[in-house]
C-alpha cells in the first residue's frame, strides 16, 4: 500500500511528520493524547498502529481463538503483553484481557520482527523485573 492508498481509505491525516525516508501519518482517536499512526518507508506502508478504546476489537482470548497461540509472546516496558502473529502481520498489545492496541505489519520472520518492530517498540522476550 502507498500513501495514496492510505489516504483513499482513511482520508487525509490530522498531521504528517517526515524523518529521512520515513513518513508518519497521524489520525485522530477518541482520546486526544493518542493518535492512530501509519508509517510509510519510501512511500510504502511499513506498519500501522490502531489504539483501541473499548471492546469493539474483542478480547485477547478472542484473538487466540481466531488465530491460535501467538508466534511470539513479548513484554512491553509498560508491563503489557504483546501477542505477535508473524504470518498474519498482527501484534496485539493487551493486559491479557482487553486489547490496548493493534499493530498491523507486513508478515515477516521472527528475526526480522525482533530486529525491526520489536526493537522500535522496545519489546522484550522476558518481563522487566519489578523492584
N, C-alpha and C positions, 0 to 999 in steps of 0.2 A: 504494500500500500504506500501511496505517496502523499505529500501534503494536500494535493488536490482531492484525493480520495477521502482523507480525514475531514477536510472542510465540507465536502459534499454530505458526509454522514453526520458530522457533529456541528456544522456551522462554523462561523468564524470564532476563534478563541478569544477569551477575555484579554489575554496578553500573550506575548511571544518573547522568548529570550534566545539569543544565539550564543553558543560557546564553541568556537572553532567550527568543526564540521557538523556539530550537533545543533538541532533546533528543538526547543521546548515549547509546547503549546499548552496553555493553561485554560481550563474551563471551570466555570463556577459550580459549586455544590451548595446544598442547603446550609452549610456552615461556612462562614466567610474565611475562617482560618485554614480551610482545606480546599485544595483545588484538585480536580482530576487532571492528569498530565499525560500528554502524548509526546514521546521522544522520537525524533527522526535523526538518523545518521546519514548524511549525504542525501537528504530528501527522501529516504526510505524509512518507514516506521520500524523502530528498533523494539520498543515496548510502550505500553500504556499502563497507567495506574488509575484504578477506579476506587475511590473512597466509598465505603458502604455505611449508610446510616439507616439502621432498622433491619428488618428481617427479609426484605424483598429478594435478596440473593440466596436465601436459605441458611443452612447451618453447616458447620464443619462436618458433622455426621452425614449430611446430605451430599456433600462433595465426595466423601469416602464411599457412600452408597453408589453414586453415579460413576465415579472414576476408579474405585478400588483404593488400595493403600497407596499413599504418595510414594514417588520415586525417592524423594528426599524429605527428611524432617529436619528443618533448620530452626535456629533460635535467633530472634531479634534482640538487639541490645536493650530494648524496652521491655523484655520479658514475654513478648508474644511468640506464638508458634507460627511457623511457616510450613505449609504443606506444598511441596513442589511436584507438579506433574509435568515432567520434561517433554513427553511426546504430545501432550495436549497444549503445551505452551501456557500453562496456568500456574500461578503461585498465589496461594491463599494465605493471607495474614489473619490469624484467629486467636481468640483467648481459649481455644479448644471447644467453644460452643458457638459463639457469634462470629460472623465474618466481619472483619475490620476493613480490609482492603483486598482487592484482587489485582494482580499484575498479569497482563496478557503479553506474551512474548513469542517470538518465532521458536518452534520446537527445536531443542538442541540437546547435546550430550551433557552429562554431569560435569565433565571437565570444563566445557565452555561456560556452563552456568556458574560454576564455582569461581572461575577466574573473571567473569564479567558481572552479571547481575548480582550474585551473592556478595561480591566484593563491594559493588556500588551501594547496595542496601545494608551493608555491614551485618550480613547474616552469618551465623556461626554454626559449626557442626555439634557443639556442646553448649549447654546454657552457661551463662556467666555465673560464677559463684557469688552469692549474695553474702555480704559481711554482716 
